[in-house]
Amino acid sequence: MSDPTNPFEAFVKMGQDMAKSMNPALEAFTPKGFENIMPTLSSEMMEQFMGKGLSPEGLDAKTRLLLTLSGLTIQGAQGESQIRLTVRHLKEAGASKQEIAETIAQAAMFGGVPAMSKAMELATEVLDEEGTS
């Protein structure tokens, strides 16, 4: 897409140029860096802020995180960091590998097999690096 009359392409280039001029370091930004600084919340803290502490009659933190994982899977490859973080938090919230895998597989109905495959790959990376069973 190098058509100078394409308004979308011109808008994207303008945004990129503006970001570079404001902070040249953004050119080397990687979402992986964000993952490394974001701590895994304790299961108690997640429950307080995302689960029964927030809404005693509502969904627990694990269920909310499984729903989040489903939505992120449907979005596809644009949420790689978010998928990794969500899987990390799901393990802390008590989700099993089976629950995580089934959630991702169910999302294939809406996001397609490529989105599911990428999410499975990302989830497996997280589960393998943390030595979970």
The first five atom37 places (N, CA, C, CB, O) and aatype in JSON, in Angstrom:
{
  "aatype": [12, 15, 3, 14, 16, 2, 14, 13, 6, 0, 13, 19, 11, 12, 7, 5, 3, 12, 0, 11, 15, 12, 2, 14, 0, 10, 6, 0, 13, 16, 14, 11, 7, 13, 6, 2, 9, 12, 14, 16, 10, 15, 15, 6, 12, 12, 6, 5, 13, 12, 7, 11, 7, 10, 15, 14, 6, 7, 10, 3, 0, 11, 16, 1, 10, 10, 10, 16, 10, 15, 7, 10, 16, 9, 5, 7, 0, 5, 7, 6, 15, 5, 9, 1, 10, 16, 19, 1, 8, 10, 11, 6, 0, 7, 0, 15, 11, 5, 6, 9, 0, 6, 16, 9, 0, 5, 0, 0, 12, 13, 7, 7, 19, 14, 0, 12, 15, 11, 0, 12, 6, 10, 0, 16, 6, 19, 10, 3, 6, 6, 7, 16, 15],
  "atom_mask": [
    [1, 1, 1, 1, 1],
    [1, 1, 1, 1, 1],
    [1, 1, 1, 1, 1],
    [1, 1, 1, 1, 1],
    [1, 1, 1, 1, 1],
    [1, 1, 1, 1, 1],
    [1, 1, 1, 1, 1],
    [1, 1, 1, 1, 1],
    [1, 1, 1, 1, 1],
    [1, 1, 1, 1, 1],
    [1, 1, 1, 1, 1],
    [1, 1, 1, 1, 1],
    [1, 1, 1, 1, 1],
    [1, 1, 1, 1, 1],
    [1, 1, 1, 0, 1],
    [1, 1, 1, 1, 1],
    [1, 1, 1, 1, 1],
    [1, 1, 1, 1, 1],
    [1, 1, 1, 1, 1],
    [1, 1, 1, 1, 1],
    [1, 1, 1, 1, 1],
    [1, 1, 1, 1, 1],
    [1, 1, 1, 1, 1],
    [1, 1, 1, 1, 1],
    [1, 1, 1, 1, 1],
    [1, 1, 1, 1, 1],
    [1, 1, 1, 1, 1],
    [1, 1, 1, 1, 1],
    [1, 1, 1, 1, 1],
    [1, 1, 1, 1, 1],
    [1, 1, 1, 1, 1],
    [1, 1, 1, 1, 1],
    [1, 1, 1, 0, 1],
    [1, 1, 1, 1, 1],
    [1, 1, 1, 1, 1],
    [1, 1, 1, 1, 1],
    [1, 1, 1, 1, 1],
    [1, 1, 1, 1, 1],
    [1, 1, 1, 1, 1],
    [1, 1, 1, 1, 1],
    [1, 1, 1, 1, 1],
    [1, 1, 1, 1, 1],
    [1, 1, 1, 1, 1],
    [1, 1, 1, 1, 1],
    [1, 1, 1, 1, 1],
    [1, 1, 1, 1, 1],
    [1, 1, 1, 1, 1],
    [1, 1, 1, 1, 1],
    [1, 1, 1, 1, 1],
    [1, 1, 1, 1, 1],
    [1, 1, 1, 0, 1],
    [1, 1, 1, 1, 1],
    [1, 1, 1, 0, 1],
    [1, 1, 1, 1, 1],
    [1, 1, 1, 1, 1],
    [1, 1, 1, 1, 1],
    [1, 1, 1, 1, 1],
    [1, 1, 1, 0, 1],
    [1, 1, 1, 1, 1],
    [1, 1, 1, 1, 1],
    [1, 1, 1, 1, 1],
    [1, 1, 1, 1, 1],
    [1, 1, 1, 1, 1],
    [1, 1, 1, 1, 1],
    [1, 1, 1, 1, 1],
    [1, 1, 1, 1, 1],
    [1, 1, 1, 1, 1],
    [1, 1, 1, 1, 1],
    [1, 1, 1, 1, 1],
    [1, 1, 1, 1, 1],
    [1, 1, 1, 0, 1],
    [1, 1, 1, 1, 1],
    [1, 1, 1, 1, 1],
    [1, 1, 1, 1, 1],
    [1, 1, 1, 1, 1],
    [1, 1, 1, 0, 1],
    [1, 1, 1, 1, 1],
    [1, 1, 1, 1, 1],
    [1, 1, 1, 0, 1],
    [1, 1, 1, 1, 1],
    [1, 1, 1, 1, 1],
    [1, 1, 1, 1, 1],
    [1, 1, 1, 1, 1],
    [1, 1, 1, 1, 1],
    [1, 1, 1, 1, 1],
    [1, 1, 1, 1, 1],
    [1, 1, 1, 1, 1],
    [1, 1, 1, 1, 1],
    [1, 1, 1, 1, 1],
    [1, 1, 1, 1, 1],
    [1, 1, 1, 1, 1],
    [1, 1, 1, 1, 1],
    [1, 1, 1, 1, 1],
    [1, 1, 1, 0, 1],
    [1, 1, 1, 1, 1],
    [1, 1, 1, 1, 1],
    [1, 1, 1, 1, 1],
    [1, 1, 1, 1, 1],
    [1, 1, 1, 1, 1],
    [1, 1, 1, 1, 1],
    [1, 1, 1, 1, 1],
    [1, 1, 1, 1, 1],
    [1, 1, 1, 1, 1],
    [1, 1, 1, 1, 1],
    [1, 1, 1, 1, 1],
    [1, 1, 1, 1, 1],
    [1, 1, 1, 1, 1],
    [1, 1, 1, 1, 1],
    [1, 1, 1, 1, 1],
    [1, 1, 1, 1, 1],
    [1, 1, 1, 0, 1],
    [1, 1, 1, 0, 1],
    [1, 1, 1, 1, 1],
    [1, 1, 1, 1, 1],
    [1, 1, 1, 1, 1],
    [1, 1, 1, 1, 1],
    [1, 1, 1, 1, 1],
    [1, 1, 1, 1, 1],
    [1, 1, 1, 1, 1],
    [1, 1, 1, 1, 1],
    [1, 1, 1, 1, 1],
    [1, 1, 1, 1, 1],
    [1, 1, 1, 1, 1],
    [1, 1, 1, 1, 1],
    [1, 1, 1, 1, 1],
    [1, 1, 1, 1, 1],
    [1, 1, 1, 1, 1],
    [1, 1, 1, 1, 1],
    [1, 1, 1, 1, 1],
    [1, 1, 1, 1, 1],
    [1, 1, 1, 0, 1],
    [1, 1, 1, 1, 1],
    [1, 1, 1, 1, 1]
  ],
  "atom_positions": [
    [[0.83, -1.19, 0.0], [0.0, 0.0, 0.0], [0.87, 1.25, 0.0], [-0.95, 0.0, 1.21], [1.11, 1.85, 1.05]],
    [[1.34, 1.62, -1.13], [2.15, 2.83, -1.2], [1.46, 3.91, -2.01], [3.52, 2.53, -1.8], [2.11, 4.81, -2.54]],
    [[0.16, 3.83, -2.1], [-0.64, 4.81, -2.83], [-0.77, 6.08, -1.99], [-2.03, 4.24, -3.19], [-1.43, 6.05, -0.96]],
    [[-0.15, 7.19, -2.42], [-0.19, 8.41, -1.6], [-1.59, 9.02, -1.49], [0.74, 9.44, -2.18], [-1.81, 9.91, -0.67]],
    [[-2.53, 8.55, -2.32], [-3.88, 9.1, -2.24], [-4.77, 8.31, -1.29], [-4.51, 9.14, -3.61], [-5.92, 8.68, -1.07]],
    [[-4.25, 7.24, -0.73], [-5.02, 6.42, 0.2], [-5.09, 7.15, 1.53], [-4.37, 5.0, 0.37], [-4.07, 7.28, 2.21]],
    [[-6.26, 7.63, 1.95], [-6.36, 8.41, 3.19], [-6.01, 7.6, 4.44], [-7.75, 8.97, 3.33], [-5.45, 8.15, 5.39]],
    [[-6.33, 6.31, 4.46], [-6.0, 5.5, 5.62], [-4.49, 5.39, 5.78], [-6.64, 4.1, 5.5], [-3.96, 5.56, 6.88]],
    [[-3.8, 5.09, 4.67], [-2.34, 4.97, 4.71], [-1.71, 6.29, 5.13], [-1.8, 4.54, 3.33], [-0.76, 6.3, 5.92]],
    [[-2.23, 7.41, 4.62], [-1.69, 8.72, 5.0], [-1.9, 8.98, 6.49], [-2.36, 9.84, 4.16], [-1.02, 9.53, 7.16]],
    [[-3.05, 8.59, 7.01], [-3.35, 8.79, 8.44], [-2.41, 7.96, 9.31], [-4.82, 8.42, 8.74], [-1.89, 8.45, 10.31]],
    [[-2.18, 6.71, 8.92], [-1.28, 5.83, 9.68], [0.13, 6.4, 9.66], [-1.3, 4.39, 9.1], [0.79, 6.44, 10.7]],
    [[0.6, 6.83, 8.5], [1.95, 7.39, 8.4], [2.08, 8.65, 9.24], [2.3, 7.7, 6.93], [3.09, 8.86, 9.91]],
    [[1.06, 9.48, 9.22], [1.08, 10.7, 10.03], [1.2, 10.35, 11.51], [-0.2, 11.55, 9.78], [1.98, 10.99, 12.23]],
    [[0.46, 9.36, 11.98], [0.52, 8.94, 13.38], [1.89, 8.38, 13.73], [0.0, 0.0, 0.0], [2.42, 8.66, 14.81]],
    [[2.46, 7.58, 12.83], [3.79, 7.02, 13.08], [4.84, 8.13, 13.14], [4.16, 6.01, 11.98], [5.7, 8.11, 14.02]],
    [[4.77, 9.07, 12.22], [5.72, 10.19, 12.22], [5.6, 11.02, 13.49], [5.5, 11.09, 10.97], [6.6, 11.44, 14.07]],
    [[4.38, 11.25, 13.92], [4.16, 12.03, 15.14], [4.71, 11.3, 16.36], [2.65, 12.33, 15.33], [5.36, 11.91, 17.2]],
    [[4.48, 9.99, 16.46], [4.99, 9.22, 17.58], [6.51, 9.22, 17.6], [4.47, 7.78, 17.53], [7.12, 9.35, 18.67]],
    [[7.14, 9.09, 16.43], [8.6, 9.11, 16.35], [9.16, 10.46, 16.78], [9.06, 8.78, 14.92], [10.18, 10.53, 17.46]],
    [[8.48, 11.53, 16.38], [8.99, 12.86, 16.74], [8.84, 13.14, 18.23], [8.27, 13.93, 15.93], [9.67, 13.85, 18.81]],
    [[7.8, 12.61, 18.86], [7.59, 12.84, 20.3], [8.47, 11.96, 21.16], [6.14, 12.6, 20.66], [8.95, 12.39, 22.21]],
    [[8.7, 10.72, 20.71], [9.51, 9.8, 21.5], [10.21, 8.82, 20.57], [8.63, 9.04, 22.54], [9.67, 7.77, 20.24]],
    [[11.43, 9.17, 20.15], [12.15, 8.3, 19.22], [12.36, 6.87, 19.75], [13.5, 8.91, 18.91], [12.54, 5.95, 18.96]],
    [[12.34, 6.69, 21.06], [12.54, 5.35, 21.63], [11.39, 4.42, 21.3], [12.71, 5.44, 23.13], [11.55, 3.2, 21.41]],
    [[10.24, 4.94, 20.9], [9.1, 4.09, 20.57], [9.39, 3.18, 19.37], [7.88, 4.96, 20.29], [8.72, 2.16, 19.2]],
    [[10.36, 3.55, 18.54], [10.69, 2.7, 17.4], [11.18, 1.33, 17.84], [11.75, 3.37, 16.54], [11.01, 0.35, 17.12]],
    [[11.79, 1.25, 19.02], [12.33, -0.01, 19.51], [11.41, -0.67, 20.55], [13.71, 0.21, 20.12], [11.8, -1.66, 21.17]],
    [[10.21, -0.15, 20.73], [9.28, -0.69, 21.72], [8.85, -2.09, 21.34], [8.05, 0.22, 21.88], [8.56, -2.37, 20.18]],
    [[8.81, -2.97, 22.33], [8.3, -4.32, 22.12], [7.29, -4.65, 23.22], [9.46, -5.36, 22.1], [7.56, -4.37, 24.39]],
    [[6.15, -5.23, 22.87], [5.17, -5.59, 23.89], [5.71, -6.58, 24.92], [3.94, -6.18, 23.23], [5.24, -6.64, 26.05]],
    [[6.73, -7.37, 24.52], [7.33, -8.33, 25.45], [7.87, -7.6, 26.67], [8.45, -9.13, 24.77], [7.82, -8.13, 27.78]],
    [[8.4, -6.39, 26.48], [8.91, -5.6, 27.59], [7.81, -5.3, 28.59], [0.0, 0.0, 0.0], [8.04, -5.33, 29.8]],
    [[6.62, -5.01, 28.09], [5.48, -4.74, 28.96], [5.13, -5.98, 29.78], [4.26, -4.29, 28.14], [4.84, -5.89, 30.97]],
    [[5.16, -7.14, 29.13], [4.85, -8.39, 29.84], [5.8, -8.61, 31.01], [4.91, -9.58, 28.87], [5.4, -9.09, 32.07]],
    [[7.06, -8.26, 30.8], [8.07, -8.49, 31.83], [7.9, -7.6, 33.06], [9.43, -8.29, 31.26], [8.32, -7.98, 34.15]],
    [[7.29, -6.43, 32.88], [7.13, -5.54, 34.03], [5.77, -5.69, 34.71], [7.32, -4.1, 33.6], [5.57, -5.2, 35.83]],
    [[4.84, -6.36, 34.05], [3.49, -6.54, 34.63], [3.5, -7.75, 35.55], [2.42, -6.72, 33.51], [3.67, -8.88, 35.09]],
    [[3.32, -7.54, 36.85], [3.35, -8.68, 37.77], [2.08, -9.53, 37.65], [3.52, -8.19, 39.21], [1.03, -9.05, 37.22]],
    [[2.2, -10.78, 38.04], [1.03, -11.63, 38.13], [0.37, -11.34, 39.47], [1.41, -13.16, 38.0], [1.0, -11.44, 40.52]],
    [[-0.89, -10.97, 39.43], [-1.61, -10.66, 40.65], [-1.89, -11.95, 41.42], [-2.94, -9.92, 40.34], [-2.01, -13.02, 40.83]],
    [[-1.98, -11.84, 42.72], [-2.33, -13.01, 43.52], [-3.8, -13.36, 43.28], [-2.06, -12.74, 45.04], [-4.59, -12.5, 42.89]],
    [[-4.15, -14.6, 43.51], [-5.54, -15.03, 43.28], [-6.5, -14.25, 44.17], [-5.69, -16.54, 43.55], [-7.62, -13.94, 43.75]],
    [[-6.07, -13.93, 45.38], [-6.93, -13.15, 46.29], [-7.18, -11.75, 45.74], [-6.29, -13.06, 47.68], [-8.3, -11.24, 45.8]],
    [[-6.12, -11.11, 45.21], [-6.26, -9.76, 44.67], [-7.16, -9.77, 43.44], [-4.88, -9.16, 44.33], [-7.99, -8.88, 43.27]],
    [[-6.98, -10.77, 42.57], [-7.83, -10.86, 41.38], [-9.29, -11.04, 41.77], [-7.38, -12.01, 40.47], [-10.18, -10.44, 41.18]],
    [[-9.52, -11.89, 42.77], [-10.89, -12.13, 43.2], [-11.51, -10.84, 43.76], [-10.94, -13.24, 44.26], [-12.68, -10.56, 43.52]],
    [[-10.71, -10.08, 44.49], [-11.21, -8.84, 45.08], [-11.57, -7.8, 44.01], [-10.17, -8.26, 46.03], [-12.62, -7.17, 44.08]],
    [[-10.68, -7.64, 43.02], [-10.87, -6.57, 42.04], [-11.6, -6.99, 40.77], [-9.55, -6.03, 41.67], [-12.14, -6.14, 40.06]],
    [[-11.62, -8.29, 40.46], [-12.26, -8.74, 39.23], [-13.37, -9.75, 39.47], [-11.23, -9.34, 38.3], [-14.1, -10.09, 38.54]],
    [[-13.51, -10.24, 40.68], [-14.45, -11.32, 40.91], [-15.51, -11.0, 41.94], [0.0, 0.0, 0.0], [-16.18, -9.97, 41.86]],
    [[-15.64, -11.89, 42.91], [-16.71, -11.78, 43.91], [-16.56, -10.54, 44.8], [-16.71, -13.02, 44.78], [-17.56, -10.06, 45.34]],
    [[-15.36, -10.01, 44.95], [-15.2, -8.77, 45.71], [-15.85, -7.6, 44.99], [0.0, 0.0, 0.0], [-16.38, -6.69, 45.63]],
    [[-15.81, -7.63, 43.69], [-16.43, -6.6, 42.86], [-17.94, -6.77, 42.81], [-15.85, -6.63, 41.44], [-18.7, -5.81, 42.9]],
    [[-18.36, -8.02, 42.67], [-19.78, -8.31, 42.52], [-20.07, -9.65, 43.2], [-20.19, -8.34, 41.01], [-19.96, -10.71, 42.57]],
    [[-20.46, -9.62, 44.48], [-20.65, -10.87, 45.24], [-21.58, -11.88, 44.58], [-21.19, -10.54, 46.6], [-21.39, -13.09, 44.76]],
    [[-22.55, -11.42, 43.85], [-23.5, -12.33, 43.19], [-23.11, -12.63, 41.75], [-24.9, -11.75, 43.23], [-23.81, -13.36, 41.05]],
    [[-21.98, -12.06, 41.29], [-21.6, -12.19, 39.89], [-20.56, -13.26, 39.64], [0.0, 0.0, 0.0], [-20.43, -14.22, 40.41]],
    [[-19.83, -13.09, 38.57], [-18.83, -14.06, 38.14], [-17.57, -13.98, 39.0], [-18.47, -13.84, 36.67], [-17.21, -12.91, 39.48]],
    [[-16.91, -15.11, 39.17], [-15.63, -15.11, 39.89], [-14.52, -14.67, 38.93], [-15.33, -16.52, 40.49], [-14.73, -14.59, 37.72]],
    [[-13.34, -14.4, 39.48], [-12.21, -13.89, 38.69], [-11.8, -14.88, 37.6], [-11.02, -13.59, 39.59], [-11.51, -14.47, 36.48]],
    [[-11.77, -16.17, 37.91], [-11.36, -17.17, 36.93], [-12.29, -17.15, 35.72], [-11.32, -18.57, 37.55], [-11.84, -17.2, 34.58]],
    [[-13.59, -17.09, 35.97], [-14.56, -17.07, 34.87], [-14.4, -15.81, 34.04], [-16.0, -17.17, 35.41], [-14.44, -15.86, 32.81]],
    [[-14.23, -14.69, 34.71], [-14.02, -13.43, 33.97], [-12.77, -13.5, 33.11], [-13.93, -12.24, 34.94], [-12.77, -13.02, 31.97]],
    [[-11.7, -14.08, 33.64], [-10.46, -14.2, 32.87], [-10.61, -15.17, 31.7], [-9.31, -14.66, 33.78], [-10.03, -14.95, 30.64]],
    [[-11.39, -16.26, 31.88], [-11.65, -17.18, 30.78], [-12.43, -16.46, 29.66], [-12.43, -18.42, 31.28], [-12.16, -16.68, 28.48]],
    [[-13.37, -15.63, 30.05], [-14.11, -14.83, 29.05], [-13.18, -13.86, 28.34], [-15.27, -14.07, 29.72], [-13.29, -13.65, 27.13]],
    [[-12.27, -13.26, 29.1], [-11.29, -12.34, 28.51], [-10.42, -13.08, 27.51], [-10.42, -11.69, 29.61], [-10.17, -12.58, 26.41]],
    [[-9.96, -14.27, 27.88], [-9.13, -15.07, 26.98], [-9.89, -15.41, 25.7], [-8.68, -16.37, 27.67], [-9.32, -15.38, 24.61]],
    [[-11.16, -15.71, 25.82], [-11.97, -16.0, 24.64], [-12.02, -14.8, 23.71], [-13.39, -16.41, 25.05], [-11.82, -14.93, 22.5]],
    [[-12.28, -13.63, 24.26], [-12.33, -12.41, 23.44], [-11.0, -12.09, 22.79], [0.0, 0.0, 0.0], [-10.95, -11.72, 21.62]],
    [[-9.93, -12.24, 23.54], [-8.6, -11.98, 23.0], [-8.26, -12.96, 21.88], [-7.54, -12.05, 24.1], [-7.64, -12.59, 20.89]],
    [[-8.66, -14.21, 22.05], [-8.43, -15.22, 21.01], [-9.16, -14.85, 19.74], [-8.87, -16.62, 21.5], [-8.6, -14.95, 18.64]],
    [[-10.4, -14.43, 19.86], [-11.2, -14.05, 18.7], [-10.59, -12.87, 17.96], [-12.64, -13.71, 19.13], [-10.69, -12.78, 16.74]],
    [[-9.94, -11.96, 18.69], [-9.29, -10.82, 18.05], [-8.12, -11.24, 17.18], [-8.82, -9.84, 19.1], [-7.76, -10.52, 16.24]],
    [[-7.53, -12.36, 17.48], [-6.41, -12.83, 16.68], [-5.06, -12.37, 17.2], [0.0, 0.0, 0.0], [-4.91, -12.1, 18.39]],
    [[-4.1, -12.27, 16.32], [-2.7, -12.04, 16.7], [-2.44, -10.65, 17.26], [-1.82, -12.26, 15.52], [-1.34, -10.4, 17.74]],
    [[-3.4, -9.76, 17.22], [-3.14, -8.42, 17.73], [-3.06, -8.34, 19.25], [-4.21, -7.49, 17.24], [-2.67, -7.3, 19.78]],
    [[-3.42, -9.4, 19.95], [-3.4, -9.37, 21.41], [-2.4, -10.34, 22.03], [0.0, 0.0, 0.0], [-2.69, -10.93, 23.07]],
    [[-1.23, -10.52, 21.42], [-0.29, -11.52, 21.91], [0.11, -11.28, 23.36], [0.95, -11.54, 21.05], [0.05, -12.2, 24.18]],
    [[0.52, -10.08, 23.69], [0.93, -9.78, 25.07], [-0.22, -9.99, 26.04], [1.46, -8.34, 25.18], [-0.05, -10.54, 27.12]],
    [[-1.4, -9.53, 25.63], [-2.57, -9.67, 26.5], [-2.95, -11.12, 26.72], [-3.74, -8.91, 25.92], [-3.37, -11.49, 27.81]],
    [[-2.8, -11.95, 25.69], [-3.09, -13.38, 25.85], [-2.12, -14.0, 26.84], [-3.01, -14.11, 24.48], [-2.53, -14.74, 27.73]],
    [[-0.84, -13.69, 26.69], [0.15, -14.25, 27.62], [-0.15, -13.82, 29.06], [1.57, -13.8, 27.22], [-0.12, -14.64, 29.98]],
    [[-0.44, -12.54, 29.26], [-0.74, -12.04, 30.6], [-1.99, -12.71, 31.17], [-0.91, -10.52, 30.58], [-2.02, -13.07, 32.35]],
    [[-3.01, -12.86, 30.34], [-4.25, -13.46, 30.81], [-4.04, -14.92, 31.19], [-5.34, -13.36, 29.72], [-4.58, -15.38, 32.2]],
    [[-3.26, -15.66, 30.42], [-2.98, -17.06, 30.76], [-2.21, -17.13, 32.08], [-2.18, -17.75, 29.62], [-2.5, -17.99, 32.91]],
    [[-1.25, -16.25, 32.26], [-0.5, -16.2, 33.52], [-1.46, -15.98, 34.7], [0.57, -15.09, 33.48], [-1.36, -16.65, 35.73]],
    [[-2.37, -15.04, 34.53], [-3.32, -14.75, 35.61], [-4.32, -15.9, 35.79], [-4.07, -13.45, 35.31], [-4.75, -16.18, 36.91]],
    [[-4.69, -16.54, 34.71], [-5.61, -17.69, 34.83], [-5.0, -18.81, 35.66], [-5.98, -18.22, 33.45], [-5.69, -19.4, 36.5]],
    [[-3.73, -19.09, 35.44], [-3.09, -20.13, 36.25], [-3.11, -19.75, 37.73], [-1.63, -20.35, 35.79], [-3.38, -20.6, 38.59]],
    [[-2.83, -18.5, 38.02], [-2.85, -18.03, 39.41], [-4.27, -18.09, 39.98], [-2.3, -16.59, 39.5], [-4.45, -18.34, 41.18]],
    [[-5.27, -17.87, 39.13], [-6.67, -17.9, 39.59], [-7.2, -19.32, 39.71], [-7.55, -17.12, 38.63], [-8.34, -19.52, 40.12]],
    [[-6.37, -20.33, 39.36], [-6.78, -21.71, 39.55], [-7.3, -22.42, 38.32], [0.0, 0.0, 0.0], [-7.82, -23.53, 38.43]],
    [[-7.17, -21.82, 37.14], [-7.64, -22.49, 35.93], [-6.68, -23.61, 35.55], [-7.77, -21.47, 34.76], [-5.46, -23.49, 35.7]],
    [[-7.24, -24.69, 35.06], [-6.42, -25.82, 34.61], [-6.03, -25.62, 33.15], [-7.18, -27.16, 34.79], [-6.61, -24.8, 32.44]],
    [[-5.04, -26.39, 32.7], [-4.65, -26.37, 31.3], [-5.85, -26.72, 30.42], [-3.48, -27.34, 31.03], [-6.06, -26.14, 29.35]],
    [[-6.65, -27.69, 30.88], [-7.82, -28.12, 30.13], [-8.82, -26.98, 29.96], [-8.49, -29.31, 30.84], [-9.35, -26.78, 28.86]],
    [[-9.08, -26.24, 31.02], [-10.02, -25.11, 30.93], [-9.51, -24.03, 29.97], [-10.26, -24.5, 32.33], [-10.27, -23.47, 29.19]],
    [[-8.22, -23.76, 30.05], [-7.62, -22.76, 29.16], [-7.71, -23.22, 27.71], [-6.14, -22.49, 29.55], [-8.11, -22.45, 26.84]],
    [[-7.35, -24.47, 27.45], [-7.39, -25.01, 26.09], [-8.82, -25.04, 25.53], [-6.79, -26.42, 26.06], [-9.03, -24.7, 24.37]],
    [[-9.79, -25.44, 26.35], [-11.18, -25.49, 25.89], [-11.71, -24.1, 25.58], [-12.06, -26.17, 26.94], [-12.48, -23.92, 24.64]],
    [[-11.32, -23.12, 26.37], [-11.75, -21.74, 26.13], [-11.22, -21.25, 24.79], [-11.28, -20.81, 27.26], [-11.95, -20.65, 24.0]],
    [[-9.95, -21.52, 24.54], [-9.34, -21.1, 23.26], [-9.98, -21.85, 22.1], [-7.82, -21.35, 23.28], [-10.27, -21.26, 21.06]],
    [[-10.2, -23.15, 22.26], [-10.8, -23.95, 21.19], [-12.22, -23.47, 20.87], [-10.83, -25.43, 21.59], [-12.61, -23.41, 19.71]],
    [[-12.99, -23.14, 21.9], [-14.36, -22.64, 21.68], [-14.34, -21.34, 20.88], [-15.07, -22.43, 23.03], [-15.23, -21.09, 20.06]],
    [[-13.33, -20.5, 21.13], [-13.24, -19.21, 20.44], [-12.98, -19.39, 18.95], [-12.13, -18.36, 21.06], [-13.23, -18.47, 18.17]],
    [[-12.49, -20.56, 18.53], [-12.26, -20.81, 17.11], [-13.56, -20.73, 16.32], [-11.6, -22.18, 16.9], [-13.55, -20.42, 15.13]],
    [[-14.67, -21.01, 16.98], [-15.98, -20.93, 16.31], [-16.26, -19.52, 15.82], [-17.11, -21.39, 17.26], [-16.98, -19.33, 14.85]],
    [[-15.68, -18.53, 16.49], [-15.97, -17.13, 16.17], [-14.77, -16.4, 15.55], [-16.4, -16.4, 17.42], [-14.95, -15.5, 14.74]],
    [[-13.56, -16.8, 15.93], [-12.36, -16.12, 15.45], [-11.61, -16.87, 14.36], [0.0, 0.0, 0.0], [-10.73, -16.31, 13.72]],
    [[-11.95, -18.13, 14.16], [-11.29, -18.93, 13.14], [-10.15, -19.77, 13.7], [0.0, 0.0, 0.0], [-9.65, -19.52, 14.8]],
    [[-9.76, -20.75, 12.92], [-8.71, -21.68, 13.32], [-7.35, -20.99, 13.43], [-8.63, -22.83, 12.34], [-6.6, -21.29, 14.37]],
    [[-6.98, -20.07, 12.52], [-5.68, -19.41, 12.69], [-5.57, -18.65, 14.02], [-5.44, -18.45, 11.54], [-4.53, -18.68, 14.66]],
    [[-6.64, -17.97, 14.41], [-6.63, -17.24, 15.69], [-6.5, -18.22, 16.86], [-7.92, -16.38, 15.85], [-5.77, -17.96, 17.81]],
    [[-7.22, -19.33, 16.77], [-7.14, -20.35, 17.82], [-5.73, -20.93, 17.89], [-8.17, -21.46, 17.56], [-5.18, -21.1, 18.98]],
    [[-5.16, -21.24, 16.75], [-3.81, -21.83, 16.72], [-2.79, -20.9, 17.35], [-3.4, -22.17, 15.29], [-1.93, -21.34, 18.12]],
    [[-2.87, -19.62, 17.03], [-1.93, -18.65, 17.6], [-2.12, -18.55, 19.11], [-2.11, -17.27, 16.93], [-1.14, -18.53, 19.85]],
    [[-3.35, -18.47, 19.56], [-3.62, -18.38, 21.01], [-3.14, -19.63, 21.73], [-5.12, -18.16, 21.26], [-2.59, -19.53, 22.83]],
    [[-3.34, -20.81, 21.14], [-2.85, -22.06, 21.74], [-1.33, -22.03, 21.86], [-3.31, -23.28, 20.92], [-0.76, -22.44, 22.87]],
    [[-0.68, -21.55, 20.81], [0.78, -21.46, 20.81], [1.26, -20.54, 21.94], [1.3, -20.94, 19.44], [2.18, -20.88, 22.68]],
    [[0.62, -19.38, 22.06], [1.0, -18.42, 23.1], [0.73, -18.98, 24.5], [0.24, -17.1, 22.92], [1.57, -18.85, 25.39]],
    [[-0.42, -19.6, 24.68], [-0.76, -20.18, 25.98], [0.22, -21.29, 26.35], [-2.19, -20.73, 25.98], [0.64, -21.39, 27.51]],
    [[0.58, -22.11, 25.38], [1.52, -23.2, 25.63], [2.88, -22.65, 26.05], [1.67, -24.08, 24.39], [3.52, -23.19, 26.95]],
    [[3.32, -21.57, 25.39], [4.59, -20.93, 25.77], [4.56, -20.53, 27.25], [4.87, -19.69, 24.89], [5.51, -20.8, 27.99]],
    [[3.49, -19.88, 27.65], [3.38, -19.42, 29.04], [3.34, -20.6, 29.99], [2.13, -18.54, 29.22], [4.03, -20.59, 31.01]],
    [[2.55, -21.59, 29.69], [2.43, -22.75, 30.58], [3.73, -23.53, 30.65], [1.3, -23.66, 30.12], [4.08, -24.04, 31.71]],
    [[4.44, -23.62, 29.54], [5.71, -24.34, 29.54], [6.81, -23.6, 30.28], [6.15, -24.6, 28.12], [7.59, -24.21, 31.01]],
    [[6.88, -22.29, 30.1], [7.95, -21.53, 30.75], [7.75, -21.42, 32.25], [8.04, -20.14, 30.16], [8.71, -21.19, 32.98]],
    [[6.54, -21.58, 32.7], [6.29, -21.51, 34.13], [6.27, -22.89, 34.76], [4.98, -20.81, 34.4], [6.03, -23.03, 35.96]],
    [[6.54, -23.91, 33.96], [6.63, -25.27, 34.49], [5.36, -25.77, 35.13], [0.0, 0.0, 0.0], [5.4, -26.46, 36.15]],
    [[4.22, -25.42, 34.55], [2.94, -25.86, 35.11], [2.52, -27.18, 34.49], [1.85, -24.79, 34.89], [2.98, -27.56, 33.41]],
    [[1.65, -27.85, 35.2], [1.19, -29.15, 34.68], [-0.25, -29.12, 34.28], [1.4, -30.22, 35.7], [-0.79, -30.13, 33.83]]
  ]
}
